C-alpha cells in the first residue's frame, strides 16, 4: 500500500487531500511513522524524529496514528489477497507476499501482469486507497519490484532479466544488508549489487562470514529460494541465566533483563533473523515460573526495542521474595525487519500536540501567568477540580449537535475540530472548550469503499489478482 497510514488519513479527512500529512508520535520524543508523498517532497520520511520533520515541513498536518482504522483497512486488503492463493505471507499491516503459482492465478508474464492490474483495481474499489504491485519469480525480486512501482504502479521482472536489473542497485537493496553491513562493504569497495557479484563468494564469506556471505552472493546473482509461507514455524531464540544467589534488588533484576535482551538480539542477528514476539521468563524463589509476552506490530532485531519490551513485561511480574532465573526470548521469527516505529507514538497518544495544523494558525503555549491560580488558603489535600481533558491532533470526536469530526489542535483550554467524514466535502471548523460535555471521543468511521465482496459492483473485477 502507498504511504498507507498517511493515505488513510487523507481519505478519512477530505480537507487533507493533496496536502502534506505526517503521522506519528507528537510528543518531544515522537517519531514519524508515515509521511504522505506531499510531505516527502520536503524531505520528511519514516523513522525521522518528529521535531526534525516539523522543521522541514512546518505547514504539514501532524496527526497521531489511529491503529484501529489501519487494521480495518488492512483486513480488507488481506481478504482480497486470500482469494488469490492459500499462500499469503503478511509482512506488516500494509504489505504481503502472495504465491500466485500455488493459487493458480498466474502462469506466465502476461497472466501475472493482468492479475496484478486487477488486484490494484480491486484494492482501490474496496478501500479507496492505492497499492503498488511487484511481480517476479522470487520474494526478493518481487519486493524490489514493488518498491520501484511506487506510487500506484506495477512492475514485472521478466525471467532472465534479474541480474541486469540488480546490477546497478545499491547493496542496501538486498535483504540483510543494513547500515553496518553496507558501510563494511563500502570500505571494501563494494557499493552496487554488481560489485558483490564480481567480488565472488569467497571474498564475501571472508568479509561477512560463511552464512551471510554465501547468502549475499546468491542474492547478488538473482537467486532467492525462500518460499512464501502462510504460517511461520514456531521457532524461537532465547537466552537465560540461573543465579547462584537469589536476586532481591529490583534495579539489579532490571539490569539483568537488559543484559539478557542484548545477548538474545546478538544470537537473533547471528542467525539472520528478526522476531515479532518478546518473551520474558522469571523463576522465583519458590521455583514457580512465570512467562509474559508482548507481540510487536512488526518483526525487529533492534536491541533497544527488545530491551524496552522486556522491561515492560518485567513491570507486570512480582519479584518479591527473590528471583532464581531470568530469561529473554524472541519468537515469531522472520528473515526481514520492520522497525516498530510506533512504539513511541503509542505512548504519547494521550499527550497534547506540540502544535496544531498550520491552516488553523499557531496556538500559543500556556504560560505560568495564564495557568489557573490556586484559591488563597486552599489546602493541598482539599477538593481539586477535575483534570483538563487532552485532545490529540487527528483524534476522532463526535459532537451532539455537529456530528462526527476530528481534532485539528488544542491549547489554552480550547480544542479546534473540523467536522467532516470520509467522502464528504471539506468540513467546517469550530472551536470549543476542552471540557465541553457535548464533545466526546469517538471511534474512526470506515473509509469510503466497497467491502471486498462488493468489489465487482464497485467497478473492480472479480479476483483473481496479484500482490508483491
Helices and strands as residue ranges (DSSP letters): H 4-12, G 14-16, E 21-24, E 32-35, H 37-40, H 50-56, E 61-63, H 67-82, E 88-92, E 95-98, H 100-103, H 109-127, E 133-135, H 139-149, E 154-156, H 162-167, G 171-173, H 179-187, H 193-199, H 201-208, H 210-220, E 236-247, H 250-270, E 274-284, E 289-300, H 303-314, E 323-334, H 343-347, G 358-360, E 396-399, E 403-411, E 414-419, E 428-433, E 439-441, G 452-454
